[in-house]
Amino acid sequence: MLYLVGLGLSDETDITVRGLEIVKRASRVYLEAYTSILLVDQSVLEAYYGRSIVVADREMVESNSDEILRGAQTEDVAFLVVGDPFGATTHTDLVLRARELSIPIQTIPNASIMSAIGGCGLQLYNFGQTVSMVFFLDNWRPASFYDRIKENRTIGLHTLVLLDIKVKEQSLENMARGKRIYEPPRYMTVGQCAQQMLEVEEDKKEGVYGPDSLAIGAARVGGRTEKFVAGTLKQLCDADDLLGPPLHSLVLLGSRAHELERDYAREFAIDKNVWDKTWSEQYETK
Amino acid sequence: MLYLVGLGLSDETDITVRGLEIVKRASRVYLEAYTSILLVDQSVLEAYYGRSIVVADREMVESNSDEILRGAQTEDVAFLVVGDPFGATTHTDLVLRARELSIPIQTIPNASIMSAIGGCGLQLYNFGQTVSMVFFLDNWRPASFYDRIKENRTIGLHTLVLLDIKVKEQSLENMARGKRIYEPPRYMTVGQCAQQMLEVEEDKKEGVYGPDSLAIGAARVGGRTEKFVAGTLKQLCDADDLLGPPLHSLVLLGSRAHELERDYAREFAIDKNVWDKTWSEQYETK
């Protein structure tokens, strides 16, 4: 059996009881560690599980999945995924390959940013499609998120923006020289995301949002140190110190926002006067 | 401290390790049991936790929340919610009241239908807003879901439809006589949902979907007996026997569906020929 086990969002105790039992008894345990991370190290997980785990990078999962699936027709293999196995990133290829090899599959769901973000006070019913934001480069500024946010905002819905993480990246120099030396991991902050969003709006000028649009920055969602900061996009450009360490996400408010959402999120406002004023100007009239 | 503890989707072992620790040590434990249910009884939970729990019905949570919150400034109260505490139903009122009473709050996230539905093979990125479907009555057929599905489909997105449950309902006769006798619980099936959807389309005739639109019925998502059945809405009207016992949900496919989604979901098709034919007629051309 191939078990896809969700680990939840924060630390080693966020695994479900059912998931933990599987991890303890599986023949081999892999940890998918390139689309999201827990807030604790691999060593903490290993101590907690009482066994070693293999970190599976993107290359291994995408090019060497038969090694992960080896023998899973008759023995149990656990593939651990931060959040929910079907959350932001699915592992469709791995599951399809397992099916080809006649390996039975079972999923152990867990918390995902896509529902835990509800802790910011906005109703999940009022969210449209989720988008991703990558680190811009000088000559590479993918802005497909903009059109999708536009679709959401046209019908008044909130948008959850998931932020890029870069782990096990090589510098161009090391890559050219074939050196397997990796840069320190980088996690996009709410400030960087808000800044890039405003840059793209300045380029496109379609008025999808602007410096005064309301948004909520979220840090370490679902964890013991979870933190939300609400304000305008312009305010959120400088709110990283308030939010603290990664991981960060951002929610852009839609016009269908309800008073109860306003009241709940107001608690997180950087400046309650700015929050109230912007709300009454931009949302109450819609 | 008020702890909002997600229980996950299926049975007593779906609670997280962190959540279980809190339940074991809290002064009082309440179970919210009117918006969703686990697939096991209260007695199973009580045996597993080694303590008694109080079932909180809608009346108690909405009208008598101060009893739930009593003393939570200094002692720990656990409020258990099936799925994720911020999943389909939030408990905004309870949290706002706790804030007024200066009670600290912590949330223990868990799996939600809103991410676990990804097990059907459709990418969560391609979902629009989630809608709810209630049991129609002769003179009460709320169809706001129709306009929201229309919004999603206009931009090519999938729609998750959450289905009504009725627990602790009184018959009109018993209500009139003031008798606290409750009807057996009712859970809407995929067949009932598909039927109601088609009735509303026949009324409105806006062509949002039709008998040949592709959809996926889901039963007991996240549980050991999870089951998906894919086909046209017309086929799904008669697929309840294939799906088995509650809880059910339904996903209506959007035109932005990707080949990989088709291949993954095809495994669940009632009739693979119908699936392939409908796909090539309705989706490949979009």
HADDOCK unambig.tbl for C-alpha pairs under 7 A between the chains (distance, minus, plus):
assign (segid A and resid 13 and name CA) (segid B and resid 16 and name CA) 6.86 0.50 0.50
assign (segid A and resid 13 and name CA) (segid B and resid 17 and name CA) 5.17 0.50 0.50
assign (segid A and resid 13 and name CA) (segid B and resid 18 and name CA) 5.03 0.50 0.50
assign (segid A and resid 14 and name CA) (segid B and resid 16 and name CA) 5.35 0.50 0.50
assign (segid A and resid 14 and name CA) (segid B and resid 17 and name CA) 6.09 0.50 0.50
assign (segid A and resid 14 and name CA) (segid B and resid 18 and name CA) 5.87 0.50 0.50
assign (segid A and resid 15 and name CA) (segid B and resid 16 and name CA) 5.34 0.50 0.50
assign (segid A and resid 15 and name CA) (segid B and resid 17 and name CA) 6.22 0.50 0.50
assign (segid A and resid 16 and name CA) (segid B and resid 13 and name CA) 6.85 0.50 0.50
assign (segid A and resid 16 and name CA) (segid B and resid 14 and name CA) 5.34 0.50 0.50
assign (segid A and resid 16 and name CA) (segid B and resid 15 and name CA) 5.34 0.50 0.50
assign (segid A and resid 16 and name CA) (segid B and resid 16 and name CA) 3.78 0.50 0.50
assign (segid A and resid 16 and name CA) (segid B and resid 17 and name CA) 5.69 0.50 0.50
assign (segid A and resid 17 and name CA) (segid B and resid 13 and name CA) 5.16 0.50 0.50
assign (segid A and resid 17 and name CA) (segid B and resid 14 and name CA) 6.09 0.50 0.50
assign (segid A and resid 17 and name CA) (segid B and resid 15 and name CA) 6.21 0.50 0.50
assign (segid A and resid 17 and name CA) (segid B and resid 16 and name CA) 5.70 0.50 0.50
assign (segid A and resid 17 and name CA) (segid B and resid 17 and name CA) 5.65 0.50 0.50
assign (segid A and resid 18 and name CA) (segid B and resid 13 and name CA) 5.03 0.50 0.50
assign (segid A and resid 18 and name CA) (segid B and resid 14 and name CA) 5.88 0.50 0.50
assign (segid A and resid 84 and name CA) (segid B and resid 115 and name CA) 7.00 0.50 0.50
assign (segid A and resid 86 and name CA) (segid B and resid 115 and name CA) 6.20 0.50 0.50
assign (segid A and resid 86 and name CA) (segid B and resid 116 and name CA) 6.11 0.50 0.50
assign (segid A and resid 86 and name CA) (segid B and resid 118 and name CA) 5.01 0.50 0.50
assign (segid A and resid 86 and name CA) (segid B and resid 119 and name CA) 6.30 0.50 0.50
assign (segid A and resid 87 and name CA) (segid B and resid 115 and name CA) 5.47 0.50 0.50
assign (segid A and resid 87 and name CA) (segid B and resid 124 and name CA) 6.90 0.50 0.50
assign (segid A and resid 88 and name CA) (segid B and resid 124 and name CA) 6.80 0.50 0.50
assign (segid A and resid 107 and name CA) (segid B and resid 222 and name CA) 6.91 0.50 0.50
assign (segid A and resid 108 and name CA) (segid B and resid 222 and name CA) 6.66 0.50 0.50
assign (segid A and resid 109 and name CA) (segid B and resid 111 and name CA) 5.47 0.50 0.50
assign (segid A and resid 109 and name CA) (segid B and resid 116 and name CA) 6.11 0.50 0.50
assign (segid A and resid 109 and name CA) (segid B and resid 222 and name CA) 5.93 0.50 0.50
assign (segid A and resid 110 and name CA) (segid B and resid 110 and name CA) 5.16 0.50 0.50
assign (segid A and resid 110 and name CA) (segid B and resid 111 and name CA) 4.01 0.50 0.50
assign (segid A and resid 111 and name CA) (segid B and resid 109 and name CA) 5.47 0.50 0.50
assign (segid A and resid 111 and name CA) (segid B and resid 110 and name CA) 4.02 0.50 0.50
assign (segid A and resid 111 and name CA) (segid B and resid 111 and name CA) 4.26 0.50 0.50
assign (segid A and resid 111 and name CA) (segid B and resid 112 and name CA) 6.78 0.50 0.50
assign (segid A and resid 112 and name CA) (segid B and resid 111 and name CA) 6.78 0.50 0.50
assign (segid A and resid 112 and name CA) (segid B and resid 115 and name CA) 6.59 0.50 0.50
assign (segid A and resid 114 and name CA) (segid B and resid 115 and name CA) 6.68 0.50 0.50
assign (segid A and resid 115 and name CA) (segid B and resid 86 and name CA) 6.20 0.50 0.50
assign (segid A and resid 115 and name CA) (segid B and resid 87 and name CA) 5.49 0.50 0.50
assign (segid A and resid 115 and name CA) (segid B and resid 112 and name CA) 6.60 0.50 0.50
assign (segid A and resid 115 and name CA) (segid B and resid 114 and name CA) 6.68 0.50 0.50
assign (segid A and resid 116 and name CA) (segid B and resid 86 and name CA) 6.12 0.50 0.50
assign (segid A and resid 116 and name CA) (segid B and resid 109 and name CA) 6.13 0.50 0.50
assign (segid A and resid 118 and name CA) (segid B and resid 86 and name CA) 5.02 0.50 0.50
assign (segid A and resid 119 and name CA) (segid B and resid 86 and name CA) 6.31 0.50 0.50
assign (segid A and resid 124 and name CA) (segid B and resid 87 and name CA) 6.91 0.50 0.50
assign (segid A and resid 124 and name CA) (segid B and resid 88 and name CA) 6.82 0.50 0.50
assign (segid A and resid 125 and name CA) (segid B and resid 129 and name CA) 5.89 0.50 0.50
assign (segid A and resid 125 and name CA) (segid B and resid 130 and name CA) 5.41 0.50 0.50
assign (segid A and resid 125 and name CA) (segid B and resid 131 and name CA) 6.91 0.50 0.50
assign (segid A and resid 126 and name CA) (segid B and resid 129 and name CA) 6.29 0.50 0.50
assign (segid A and resid 127 and name CA) (segid B and resid 129 and name CA) 5.58 0.50 0.50
assign (segid A and resid 128 and name CA) (segid B and resid 128 and name CA) 4.67 0.50 0.50
assign (segid A and resid 128 and name CA) (segid B and resid 129 and name CA) 4.84 0.50 0.50
assign (segid A and resid 129 and name CA) (segid B and resid 125 and name CA) 5.88 0.50 0.50
assign (segid A and resid 129 and name CA) (segid B and resid 126 and name CA) 6.28 0.50 0.50
assign (segid A and resid 129 and name CA) (segid B and resid 127 and name CA) 5.56 0.50 0.50
assign (segid A and resid 129 and name CA) (segid B and resid 128 and name CA) 4.83 0.50 0.50
assign (segid A and resid 130 and name CA) (segid B and resid 125 and name CA) 5.41 0.50 0.50
assign (segid A and resid 131 and name CA) (segid B and resid 125 and name CA) 6.91 0.50 0.50
assign (segid A and resid 222 and name CA) (segid B and resid 107 and name CA) 6.94 0.50 0.50
assign (segid A and resid 222 and name CA) (segid B and resid 108 and name CA) 6.68 0.50 0.50
assign (segid A and resid 222 and name CA) (segid B and resid 109 and name CA) 5.92 0.50 0.50
